[in-house]
Structure formats: structure tokens, C-alpha cells
């Protein structure tokens, strides 16, 4: 009886997730050679590349994207509306929470490392060498810089 109830709850949760569009409607299989890198979004400093693997970061629902940062890349303190689940694919990402950029406080996340960055909390990141991360989150994705002067959208020349 108990196992039947658990199965029923899981089926209802799955149906509810499908109705909200948070589950993909088709299988997604991506090999490294399938990844189509594009110039980073204007919300990030110049030099980054990104590739959306599934979903749409601009819409409600789950999405997965990869970000490629060149050597000596940094993202000043910022927050996002939702939680970000970050996995380091290659290289190393240095991350810390805080409203001010302080490299001494950052933790080095090497290949295979994982981080959960809670929505609404300021954090910063940087890479000393080329680094690729995978970001899983729920859209719509956005970024708000702790110091508006750090926002690359406002600093375009």
C-alpha cells in the first residue's frame, strides 16, 4: 500500500512538471562535438562563450547551458533570481559569496567539482586558465550586479 502511494505521488509530480513545461518534450543527447559555442550573453563580461544544451534560459522551465571562460576572466559580484547548479567540466573556477570581489576568499573548484549558488545571494567567480562549466537552473535566467557599474550592459562602448 505504501509503495503504491509513493508511485502515485511521483506520477502526479511528473504530470505537474510536464504541464508547467519544466520537463523536456523530447530526448536531448549532446556530444562534445555537438556543442555550438556562441559569444557570451551581454550580461557577462566580453570574452565568454556559451551554448544552450536544453531548454531556454529566457523562459520559464529547466535549462542547461555551458559557459566557456578564457584565462584571466572574472565576473564581479552578482546574483540570479534562481538557484544555479554549476559543474566544472574543465579547468578551474574560483567562486565565493559576497558583495565585494575578494580573490583571497574564493574556493578553487577543479574539474568535476560542483557548486550550488542560491538564488538572490551575491557571489563572484573567476578563472585563471580557460574553464568550461555547466549551469543547470530554472528560467527565466537573469543576472543583477551588486555594483551596477560592473554591469557590462551599461559599459558598452
C-alpha positions in Angstrom: 0.0 0.0 0.0 2.8 2.4 1.0 4.8 1.8 -2.2 1.6 2.3 -4.3 1.1 5.7 -2.7 4.7 6.7 -3.3 4.3 5.7 -7.0 1.1 7.7 -7.3 2.7 10.8 -5.8 5.7 10.5 -8.1 3.4 10.2 -11.1 1.4 13.2 -10.1 4.6 15.3 -9.6 5.8 14.2 -13.0 2.5 15.1 -14.6 2.5 18.5 -12.9 6.1 19.2 -14.0 5.2 18.2 -17.6 2.2 20.6 -17.6 4.4 23.5 -16.4 6.8 22.8 -19.3 9.7 22.0 -16.9 10.3 18.6 -18.5 11.7 18.3 -22.0 9.3 17.1 -24.6 12.0 15.2 -26.4 15.1 13.4 -25.6 18.3 15.5 -25.7 21.6 13.8 -26.5 24.7 16.0 -26.9 28.2 15.0 -27.6 31.1 17.5 -27.2 31.3 17.9 -31.0 27.6 18.9 -31.0 28.1 21.9 -28.7 27.6 25.1 -30.7 29.5 27.9 -28.9 28.4 31.5 -29.3 29.7 34.7 -28.0 28.6 35.2 -24.3 25.4 36.9 -23.5 25.6 40.7 -23.0 25.0 40.1 -19.2 28.6 38.7 -18.9 31.9 40.5 -19.5 33.2 40.1 -23.0 35.3 37.0 -23.8 32.9 34.3 -22.5 31.3 31.8 -24.8 28.1 29.9 -24.1 26.0 27.1 -25.5 22.5 26.1 -24.5 22.2 22.3 -24.3 18.5 22.1 -23.4 15.6 24.4 -22.5 15.6 28.2 -22.9 17.1 30.4 -20.3 14.9 33.2 -21.2 11.7 31.3 -20.5 10.1 29.5 -17.5 11.4 26.0 -17.0 14.5 24.0 -16.7 17.5 24.7 -18.8 21.1 23.6 -19.2 23.9 25.7 -20.6 27.6 25.6 -20.8 29.9 28.6 -20.3 33.5 28.8 -21.5 35.7 31.4 -19.8 39.1 32.5 -21.2 42.1 32.7 -19.0 42.1 35.7 -16.5 38.3 36.0 -16.8 36.3 37.4 -13.9 32.6 38.1 -13.1 32.1 40.7 -10.5 29.7 40.1 -7.5 26.2 39.4 -8.8 23.1 37.4 -8.1 20.5 35.4 -10.1 16.7 35.0 -9.5 17.0 31.2 -9.1 19.5 28.7 -7.8 22.4 27.8 -10.0 23.8 24.3 -10.1 27.3 24.6 -11.5 29.6 21.7 -12.5 33.2 22.3 -13.7 33.7 20.4 -16.9 37.3 21.5 -17.5 39.8 24.0 -16.0 39.1 25.5 -12.6 36.6 28.1 -11.4 37.2 30.2 -8.3 34.0 31.1 -6.5 32.9 32.9 -3.3 29.9 34.6 -1.9 30.0 38.3 -1.1 29.2 41.8 -2.3 32.9 42.7 -3.0 35.4 40.9 -5.3 38.0 39.4 -3.0 40.0 36.7 -4.7 41.6 35.6 -1.4 38.1 34.4 -0.2 37.4 32.3 -3.3 37.4 28.5 -3.3 39.0 26.7 -6.3 36.7 24.3 -7.9 38.6 22.0 -10.2 37.3 19.6 -13.0 34.4 17.5 -11.7 33.6 19.9 -8.8 30.0 21.1 -8.1 28.6 24.2 -6.6 25.1 25.3 -5.6 24.8 29.0 -5.7 21.5 30.1 -4.1 19.3 32.5 -6.0 19.3 36.0 -4.6 22.8 35.7 -3.0 25.7 37.7 -4.3 28.7 35.7 -5.5 31.7 36.3 -7.8 33.8 34.0 -9.9 37.0 34.0 -11.9 39.2 31.7 -14.0 42.9 31.8 -14.2 43.0 29.4 -17.2 40.4 28.5 -19.8 37.5 26.9 -17.9 34.2 25.3 -19.0 31.3 25.0 -16.6 27.8 23.5 -17.0 25.0 25.5 -15.4 21.6 23.9 -14.6 18.9 26.2 -13.4 15.3 27.3 -13.9 14.4 30.2 -16.2 14.0 32.9 -16.8 17.7 33.4 -16.0 19.0 36.8 -15.2 21.9 38.5 -13.5 22.0 41.5 -11.2 25.3 43.0 -10.3 25.9 44.1 -6.7 27.5 47.3 -8.1 25.6 48.5 -11.1 28.8 50.0 -12.5 30.1 46.4 -13.0 27.2 45.5 -15.4 28.7 45.0 -18.9 25.4 46.1 -20.4 25.9 49.6 -19.0 29.6 49.7 -20.0 29.2 49.0 -23.8 31.2 51.4 -25.9 
